[in-house]
Every structure is written in C-alpha cells, then in structure tokens.
Amino acid sequence: ERRSQPLHGGPARAPYDLLELLDTIARESIRRHEGQRPQHRRRTGPSGSHGAIVQWEGMTRILDRYVLKELLAPFVMGVAVFTFFLVIDRIYHLTDLVITKGVPFHLVLSLLVFMLPSFLALTFPMALLVAVLLAGGRLAGDLEVAALKASGVSPLRLFRPFLVAALLVTLASAALTLVVSPWANGA
C-alpha cells in the first residue's frame, strides 16, 4: 500500500513489476538505438513480441572498459611503489654525491631521471601482476565473474582486457629495455 502512495502529492501509480520494468528498459533501449545502429534489429519471440536484445558489441566495450578501469589504479600504485623501492637504494648514493662531493643538485636529479627507464622496465611487469591479482580477486570476490558467466559471457572472454593490458605492458617494457634504457645509459 505504501508503494502505491504518491511521493509528492501526484496521482497514485501502481508499483512496477520487475518484468514490466525490464520490458520498459528494453523498449527504451530499442527506441534509442534503432536510429543509431541499423545492424541491431529487433528479435521477435514466438509470440511476436520483442525478446531480450543483447547488444554484444556495446556490452563487450563496456565490459572491457570496466575491467581495464579496475586494472588501472592498482597498476599505477604498483608502479609507484615498486619504483620507489628500487630507487630508494640509489638515493643514498645520489645524496652522498650532493653532500660530500659537492655535485650540483640538478645534475644528480638528471642522473636519477636517466636511471628511471631501467627501473621502469622491471616495475611495469611486477605492477601488472599485482594489478591482475587485485582486480581478478575483486571481480571474483564481488561475484561479478559469476554474474557475467550466468549472463552468458564466456570466462575466456573475460581475459581479453587482461591480455590487452599485458600486450601494452610488454610493448612498453620492450621499448624501455631496447630503446630508452640504452639511450639513457649513454646520456
């Protein structure tokens, strides 16, 4: 009875049934996307009404963005932490140069910048490993993997964003190792 009461003094409306709500959302989605994407057509069921429309292209893009977004924060944090742990050992020697040897600070800072590519080539893969473990654990812990499997998404399909991230990190590490680090060592 309380659900059918108006909130702001308007006319009383019957509460939505879950199926009616899903049907309304599906109709709105069809109405919005009919003009934008002609390849998505309305599928009709045996009764002639529209069935559930699964727009796989849009859903996979959303899924990929979601998983990559889940990977990004732990990856950035891992890069920062692992780089800090690798640089902290060199900081002692660099401060020794500034304090006891009298080397100008800007030269020591540029020396630290030239050391960073070799450190980043090591920290990128380590940070990706931590990010994949944290993101995968969170997706499994929140039962999002089970929900995606129940909605028909293949478990192998879930690996695509992880593989894209691994490919990007591999290319970045290869560029750092093969191109940037030799140049920085020479400089």
Disulfide bonds with the S-S distance in Angstrom:
none
